[in-house]
């Protein structure tokens, strides 16, 4: 799908989600209540969920059972993340499943997850074809103009909402204190937008508050689940994941083989992201039982690996792993045995490896830790950028496309076929 189709689906599912929420509240509470975050008639959580499921699970249109299961997992994770983000920035709950059975934090529950799975099946099998059919009926120039206008309005609405939820309204000086007339007018307009957004949200959720409390300055580097710790765990996980996979391949296949995702250094991005994401998502549950972590890790790990497989194939035109020869696989992207490995990995991570690694990171001096983290972060960003360009150019060479600029010539000279095959020996290009 192209840019316009994806944008159209995002707006369509955001609006349908908003409409469904309004109708549900009308039936249950006998009154109108707009629970959307934005001013406009959009619930962006539905739009993001719709795009994620359409992108990741489009090739499962005939496998309704797996479509239902993976769709439920993706939508549930998005709902859980959104609920906690909204609670963190507004100090209130925007929905609560605490009175329902099998809930977690009141933000997700089994019943809602089953509903999301059923909606995923309906969306992929019938919703997307119908919406795209209606999209194709609109003249090209008209739909482009309407979508760009929608993007502009959405951006203004989103920025105003974001600034309100950050409590920026309380940090700006009064408009009267600004001497420049243009700045005064701009500031007054900004305050009016923020005030309007705030009043609408407060009306829908009386407990919401946008005034930010000042946080005490931390005395320990990367305490708890801080961004610095997550970045360092991502890099450590990428390195350890590459080492583990390399040793595993040596034991099972009998020879050494690169398992790196990047052209500079032994780093596996899939493992690094897995470590960072599982820490972010499950940090508050790290003390739960091993069985709970195993089941959760199995479900999240399988869904994560499937999404990574689809992403790399679509973006880079290459298949980096294929489990078609292993029993109980799904499209060669995941298999039951390796999903269990993700579950064991989640247990081992929180029960064995995370505690000492966390203590080691927190012992780093604060200033040195920040400088080190930023340097490593910049290196990884550059490494991923160069690796992505090298992979794209490698795919172009396989298709017989000659270099068209100096960047392509540089990539051909420094990342030729021999080097790329050494770094990605199992990559099968689909272009």
C-alpha positions in Angstrom: 0.0 0.0 0.0 1.2 3.5 -0.8 1.4 6.6 1.4 -2.1 7.9 0.5 -3.7 4.5 1.1 -2.0 4.2 4.5 -3.0 7.7 5.5 -6.6 7.1 4.4 -6.8 3.9 6.5 -5.3 5.7 9.5 -8.0 8.4 9.4 -10.7 5.9 8.6 -10.0 3.6 11.5 -9.4 6.6 13.8 -12.8 7.9 13.0 -14.5 4.5 13.2 -12.9 4.0 16.6 -14.0 7.3 17.8 -17.6 6.6 16.5 -17.6 3.2 18.2 -16.5 4.8 21.5 -19.2 7.5 21.4 -21.9 5.0 20.5 -20.8 2.6 23.3 -20.8 5.5 25.9 -24.3 6.6 24.6 -25.7 3.1 25.1 -24.1 2.5 28.5 -24.3 6.0 30.1 -27.3 7.4 28.1 -25.3 10.5 27.3 -22.7 11.9 24.8 -19.2 11.6 26.0 -16.2 12.3 23.8 -13.3 10.2 25.2 -10.9 10.9 22.4 -7.6 12.6 23.2 -7.8 15.0 20.2 -10.3 17.8 19.5 -11.4 16.2 16.2 -13.5 13.1 15.9 -10.5 10.7 15.9 -9.2 8.1 18.3 -5.7 7.7 17.1 -5.1 4.5 19.1 -7.5 2.8 16.6 -5.7 4.3 13.7 -2.3 3.1 14.9 -3.7 -0.3 15.7 -5.4 -0.6 12.3 -2.2 0.3 10.5 0.0 -2.0 12.6 -2.4 -5.0 12.0 -2.8 -4.2 8.3 1.0 -4.0 7.8 2.0 -7.0 9.9 -0.9 -9.4 9.3 -2.0 -8.7 5.8 -0.7 -12.1 4.5 -2.7 -14.0 7.1 -6.0 -13.1 5.5 -6.9 -16.8 5.1 -5.6 -17.9 8.5 -8.3 -16.5 10.7 -7.1 -18.4 13.9 -3.6 -16.9 13.8 -5.0 -13.5 12.6 -7.2 -13.5 15.6 -4.4 -14.4 18.0 -1.7 -12.1 16.7 -4.2 -9.3 16.2 -5.3 -9.6 19.8 -1.7 -9.5 21.0 -0.8 -6.4 19.0 -4.0 -4.5 19.9 -3.7 -5.4 23.6 -0.1 -4.2 23.8 -1.0 -0.9 22.1 -3.9 -0.5 24.5 -1.7 -1.2 27.5 1.0 1.2 26.4 -1.4 4.0 25.5 -3.2 3.6 28.9 0.0 4.0 30.9 1.2 7.0 28.7 -2.1 8.8 29.2 -2.0 8.1 32.9 1.5 9.4 33.2 0.9 12.7 31.4 -2.6 13.4 32.7 -2.6 11.7 36.1 -5.9 10.0 35.4 -7.3 6.8 33.9 -9.0 7.2 30.5 -10.5 3.6 30.8 -10.6 1.0 33.5 -11.2 -2.7 33.3 -10.5 -3.3 37.0 -14.0 -4.7 37.5 -13.5 -7.3 34.8 -12.0 -10.7 35.2 -8.4 -11.4 34.0 -7.4 -7.8 33.8 -3.9 -6.3 34.1 -3.6 -2.9 35.8 -7.2 -2.2 34.7 -5.9 -1.2 31.2 -6.2 -4.6 29.5 -8.4 -7.6 30.1 -9.1 -10.9 28.4 -12.6 -9.9 27.2 -11.3 -6.8 25.5 -8.3 -8.7 24.0 -10.7 -11.3 22.4 -12.8 -8.4 21.0 -9.7 -6.8 19.5 -8.8 -10.2 17.9 -12.2 -10.5 16.4 -12.1 -6.9 15.1 -8.6 -7.7 13.6 -10.1 -10.6 11.6 -13.0 -8.5 10.4 -10.7 -5.6 9.5 -8.1 -7.6 7.5 -10.6 -9.9 5.7 -13.4 -7.4 4.9 -12.7 -3.9 6.4 -9.5 -3.1 4.4 -10.8 -4.3 1.0 -14.0 -2.4 1.5 -12.3 0.8 2.6 -9.7 0.6 -0.2 -12.5 0.0 -2.7 -14.2 3.2 -1.6 -10.9 5.0 -1.7 -10.3 4.1 -5.3 -13.7 5.6 -6.3 -12.5 9.1 -5.3 -10.7 11.0 -8.0 -6.9 11.1 -7.5 -6.6 14.9 -7.2 -9.6 15.2 -4.8 -8.4 12.5 -2.4 -4.8 13.9 -2.4 -6.1 17.4 -1.5 -8.5 16.1 1.2 -5.8 13.9 2.8 -3.2 16.7 2.9 -5.8 19.1 4.4 -6.6 16.4 6.9 -2.9 15.9 7.8 -2.5 19.7 8.3 -5.6 19.9 10.6 -4.5 16.7 12.4 -1.0 18.0 13.0 -2.3 21.3 14.5 -4.7 19.4 16.7 -2.1 16.9 17.8 0.5 19.6 18.6 -2.0 21.6 20.7 -3.1 18.4 22.6 0.5 17.3 23.1 1.5 20.7 24.6 -1.5 20.7 26.8 -0.8 17.3 28.2 2.8 18.3 28.8 1.6 21.1 31.0 3.3 23.7 28.9 0.4 26.1 29.5 1.6 26.5 33.1 5.2 27.2 32.0 4.6 30.0 29.6 4.7 33.6 30.9 1.5 35.6 30.7 0.9 37.1 27.3 0.9 40.6 28.7 4.6 40.2 29.6 5.5 39.8 26.0 6.4 43.2 24.5 6.5 42.2 20.8 3.0 42.4 19.3 3.4 39.5 17.0 4.8 37.4 19.7 2.0 38.6 22.0 -0.6 37.6 19.4 1.0 34.2 18.7 1.2 33.5 22.4 -2.4 34.4 23.0 -3.5 32.2 20.2 -1.4 29.3 21.6 -2.9 29.8 25.1 -6.4 29.9 23.6 -5.8 26.6 21.8 -4.3 25.0 24.9 -7.2 26.2 27.0 -9.8 24.9 24.6 -8.1 21.4 24.5 -7.8 21.4 28.3 -11.5 22.3 28.9 -12.7 19.6 26.5 -10.5 16.9 28.2 -11.5 18.1 31.7 -15.2 17.8 30.7 -14.7 14.3 29.5 -12.5 13.3 32.4 -13.0 15.5 35.5 -10.1 14.0 37.3 -7.6 14.9 34.7 -4.9 17.4 35.6 -2.3 19.0 33.4 -0.1 20.8 35.9 3.2 19.0 36.1 4.8 18.3 39.4 8.5 19.0 39.8 10.5 15.8 40.1 13.3 15.4 42.6 16.7 15.2 40.9 17.9 11.6 40.8 21.2 10.9 42.7 21.8 7.6 40.9 22.6 7.2 37.2 19.9 5.5 35.2 17.8 4.6 38.3 14.8 2.3 37.8 13.6 2.1 34.2 15.1 5.4 33.0 15.8 6.2 29.3 19.6 5.9 29.8 19.3 2.4 31.2 17.0 1.4 28.3 19.5 2.6 25.7 22.4 0.8 27.4 20.3 -2.4 27.7 19.5 -2.1 24.0 23.2 -2.0 23.1 24.2 -4.7 25.6 21.3 -6.9 24.4 22.3 -6.4 20.8 25.8 -7.5 21.5 25.0 -10.4 23.7 22.2 -11.5 21.3 24.7 -11.6 18.5 27.2 -13.6 20.5 24.5 -16.1 21.7 23.2 -16.6 18.2 26.7 -17.1 16.7 27.6 -19.7 19.3 24.2 -21.4 18.8 24.8 -21.6 15.1 28.3 -23.0 15.6 26.9 -25.7 17.9 23.9 -26.7 15.7 25.4 -26.1 12.2 29.0 -26.9 12.9 30.6 -23.7 11.5 30.9 -20.1 12.4 28.4 -17.7 10.8 27.7 -14.0 11.2 24.4 -13.3 12.9 24.9 -9.5 13.0 22.3 -7.0 11.9 24.8 -4.2 11.3 27.9 -3.7 9.2 29.9 -2.2 12.0 30.4 -4.6 15.0 28.6 -7.7 16.3 25.2 -6.3 17.1 21.8 -8.0 16.6 19.1 -5.3 16.5 16.3 -7.8 16.9 17.8 -8.9 20.2 18.6 -5.4 21.3 15.1 -4.1 20.7 13.7 -7.2 22.3 15.7 -6.6 25.5 14.8 -2.9 25.6 11.1 -3.4 24.8 10.6 -6.3 27.3 12.2 -4.2 30.0 10.0 -1.3 29.2 6.8 -3.3 29.0 7.4 -5.8 31.9 9.6 -3.8 34.3 6.8 -3.3 36.9 6.0 -7.1 36.6 9.6 -8.3 37.0 8.8 -9.8 40.4 5.9 -11.9 39.1 6.1 -15.7 39.0 8.2 -17.4 36.4 5.2 -19.0 34.8 3.5 -15.6 34.3 6.7 -14.3 32.7 7.1 -17.4 30.5 3.5 -17.1 29.1 3.8 -13.4 28.6 7.3 -13.7 27.0 6.1 -16.4 24.7 3.2 -14.4 23.4 5.0 -11.1 23.1 8.2 -12.7 21.7 6.3 -14.5 18.9 4.3 -11.4 18.0 7.5 -9.3 18.0 9.5 -11.7 15.9 6.7 -12.0 13.3 6.5 -8.2 13.1 10.3 -7.9 12.6 10.2 -10.5 9.8 7.4 -8.6 8.0 9.2 -5.3 8.5 12.6 -6.5 7.1 11.0 -8.2 4.1 8.9 -5.1 3.2 11.5 -2.4 3.9 14.8 -4.2 2.8 13.4 -6.8 0.5 15.2 -9.6 2.3 14.2 -12.6 4.5 16.8 -12.9 7.3 15.3 -16.1 8.8 13.0 -18.8 7.5 11.5 -21.4 9.8 9.6 -23.2 7.1 11.5 -26.5 7.7 10.6 -26.4 11.5 7.3 -27.9 12.6 4.4 -25.7 13.8 5.7 -22.6 11.9 3.6 -19.7 10.7 4.6 -18.6 7.2 8.3 -19.4 8.1 8.4 -16.2 10.2 7.9 -17.8 13.6 7.5 -21.3 15.0 6.2 -22.7 18.3 9.6 -24.0 19.6 11.3 -20.6 19.2 8.3 -18.8 20.7 8.9 -21.0 23.8 12.5 -19.8 23.7 11.3 -16.2 24.0 9.3 -17.3 27.1 12.4 -18.9 28.7 14.4 -15.8 27.7 11.9 -13.5 29.5 12.2 -15.6 32.7 16.0 -15.8 32.5 16.2 -12.0 31.8 14.3 -10.8 34.8 15.2 -13.6 37.2 18.9 -13.9 36.4 20.5 -11.4 34.1 18.6 -8.1 34.6 19.3 -7.5 38.4 23.1 -7.6 38.2 23.2 -5.7 34.9 20.9 -3.0 36.4 23.1 -2.7 39.5 26.2 -2.4 37.3 24.7 0.3 35.2 23.5 2.3 38.2 27.0 2.3 39.7 28.4 4.3 36.7 29.1 7.9 37.6 26.3 10.1 36.4 28.2 12.5 34.2 30.4 9.8 32.6 27.3 7.6 32.2 25.4 10.3 30.3 28.3 11.1 28.0 28.9 7.3 27.4 25.3 6.7 26.6 25.0 9.6 24.1 28.2 8.5 22.4 27.1 4.9 22.0 23.6 6.1 20.9 25.1 8.3 18.1 27.4 5.4 17.1 24.4 3.0 16.9 22.3 5.5 14.9 25.1 5.9 12.4 25.7 2.2 12.2 22.0 1.5 11.6 21.8 4.3 8.9 24.9 3.0 7.0 23.7 -0.7 7.3 20.3 0.3 6.0 21.7 2.1 3.0 24.2 -0.8 2.3 21.3 -3.3 2.4 19.2 -1.3 0.1 22.1 -0.8 -2.3 23.0 -4.5 -2.1 19.4 -5.4 -3.1 19.6 -2.9 -6.0 22.9 -4.6 -7.2 21.2 -8.0 -7.2 18.4 -6.5 -9.4 21.0 -5.1 -11.8 20.5 -1.4 -11.0 23.7 0.6 -11.6 24.8 3.3 -9.1 23.2 6.7 -9.8 25.0 9.0 -7.3 28.2 9.3 -5.3 26.6 7.6 -2.2 25.8 4.5 -4.3 29.3 4.4 -5.7 30.7 4.7 -2.2 28.5 1.9 -0.9 29.5 -0.3 -3.9 33.2 0.2 -3.1 33.1 -0.3 0.7 30.2 -2.7 1.0 30.4 -4.9 -2.0 28.6 -8.3 -2.5 31.3 -10.3 -0.7 31.2 -8.2 2.4 27.4 -8.1 2.5 27.2 -11.9 2.1 29.7 -12.3 4.9 27.6 -10.1 7.2 24.3 -11.4 6.1 25.0 -15.0 5.0 21.4 -16.2 5.4 19.6 -13.2 3.9 17.4 -14.3 1.0 16.4 -11.3 -1.2 12.8 -11.3 -2.4 13.0 -8.5 -4.9 
